[in-house]
Amino acid sequence: MPSLACLRAIKKDEWKYHFVLVKPASVHSDEDTAVSEAEKDISNAYQVKNIGGTDGEIAIKLKQIGYISVDNFNVVRKKSLLA
């Protein structure tokens, strides 16, 4: 499903996952399609900012199109999927 990872700076040039948003109503059979949808969604949400909107309005836009925050998320890296 489309997912958006939001990062937080912990040091100069060092980032940590802060929270993750997912769009559970949109399940895809392949990762590339899900990534493409997430990219389109975040780009559309940022259009709000281009017309003077706030970060809060971006969050509202993402919520309106179906994104929810995931508690206790675990980011899985491709290497960890290899046996």
C-alpha positions as CSV (number, residue, x, y, z in Angstrom):
1,M,0.0,0.0,0.0
2,P,1.2,3.6,-0.5
3,S,3.3,4.7,2.4
4,L,5.0,8.0,3.4
5,A,7.9,7.9,5.9
6,C,8.4,11.2,7.7
7,L,11.9,11.8,9.0
8,R,13.3,13.9,11.8
9,A,16.8,15.4,11.9
10,I,18.8,14.1,14.9
11,K,22.2,15.5,13.9
12,K,23.6,17.3,10.8
13,D,23.1,14.9,7.9
14,E,21.6,12.2,10.1
15,W,17.9,11.4,10.1
16,K,15.6,9.1,12.0
17,Y,12.1,7.8,11.2
18,H,9.6,10.0,13.0
19,F,6.3,8.6,11.8
20,V,4.8,6.7,8.9
21,L,1.6,7.3,7.0
22,V,-0.1,4.6,5.0
23,K,-3.1,4.5,2.7
24,P,-4.7,1.1,3.7
25,A,-7.7,1.4,1.2
26,S,-5.2,1.2,-1.7
27,V,-3.5,-2.1,-1.8
28,H,-1.2,-2.9,-4.8
29,S,0.3,-6.2,-5.9
30,D,3.7,-4.6,-6.5
31,E,5.9,-2.1,-4.7
32,D,6.5,0.2,-7.7
33,T,2.8,0.9,-8.2
34,A,2.3,1.7,-4.5
35,V,5.4,4.0,-4.5
36,S,4.1,5.8,-7.6
37,E,0.8,6.4,-6.0
38,A,2.4,7.7,-2.8
39,E,4.6,10.1,-4.8
40,K,1.6,11.4,-6.7
41,D,-0.4,11.8,-3.4
42,I,2.4,13.8,-1.6
43,S,3.0,15.9,-4.7
44,N,-0.8,16.8,-4.8
45,A,-0.9,17.5,-1.1
46,Y,2.1,19.9,-1.4
47,Q,0.1,21.9,-3.9
48,V,-1.7,23.3,-0.9
49,K,1.6,24.8,0.3
50,N,2.3,26.3,-3.1
51,I,-0.8,28.5,-2.7
52,G,0.1,29.6,0.8
53,G,-1.1,26.7,2.8
54,T,0.4,25.4,6.0
55,D,2.0,22.0,7.0
56,G,-1.2,21.3,8.9
57,E,-3.3,21.8,5.8
58,I,-1.0,19.3,4.0
59,A,-1.7,16.8,6.8
60,I,-5.4,17.4,6.4
61,K,-5.2,16.8,2.6
62,L,-3.4,13.5,3.2
63,K,-6.0,12.5,5.7
64,Q,-8.8,13.4,3.3
65,I,-7.4,11.1,0.6
66,G,-7.1,8.2,3.1
67,Y,-3.7,8.3,4.8
68,I,-3.5,7.3,8.5
69,S,-0.6,7.3,10.9
70,V,0.9,3.9,11.9
71,D,1.8,3.3,15.6
72,N,4.8,1.1,16.4
73,F,5.8,0.8,12.8
74,N,8.8,-1.2,11.6
75,V,10.6,-0.1,8.5
76,V,11.7,-3.2,6.5
77,R,14.7,-2.9,4.3
78,K,15.0,-5.0,1.2
79,K,18.2,-6.6,2.5
80,S,16.3,-8.0,5.5
81,L,13.8,-9.7,3.1
82,L,16.5,-11.8,1.4
83,A,17.0,-15.3,2.9
